[in-house]
């Protein structure tokens, strides 16, 4: 049952506007040189942090489509009747969401880094932080989508919830990408692991409340 649910979520993730987060990510990287100016050293210095801000926004874009359509259509009730716990549903949704934006974002980071004039070493560090941190972003997105399911202006509320919670992950990831000796990579990994481990339980409780 979980395998069928994952396949369904993946099909929905890659259908429709699946490329929108990637396009947005590349647009931010392409437009930043116009905003900052032609200073190559400055662009290279702020590049890792900029890519992480773009990654955060890309993870947030599809939040309103993660949970609410299934709640409104009654699909969550069907999953519950089939014997699946809401925590399992949330964990599968997290995995599908991450597969939909995490690996494509890391691929898109290569041309984005070229646009920003980042060195190969800086790009490698940024890719490592994206690999570690994007699962945490996916967990946050699913948790906030679950907490705001059924509410008016859910996308705006989701942004207000997700952005402050993502600040520690963003700070440690940008620091690790800029200076690997600072120990920030370990802190980023700890924050991401905490989010991935805790989000299914938060989401499960919110989904049970949304069904009642």
Secondary structure, DSSP 8 states (H G I E B T S, - for coil): -HHHHHHHHHHHHHSSSTTHHHHHHHHHHHHHHHHH-S-HHHHHHHHHHHHHHHHHHHHHHTGGGTSHHHHHHTHHHHHHHTT--HHHHHHHHHHHHHHHHHHHHHHHHHHHHHHHT--HHHHHHHHHHHHHHHHHHHHHHHHHHHHTTTSTTHHHHHHHHHHHHHHHHHHHHHHHHH-GGGSHHHHHHHHHHHHHHHHHHHHHHHHHHHH-
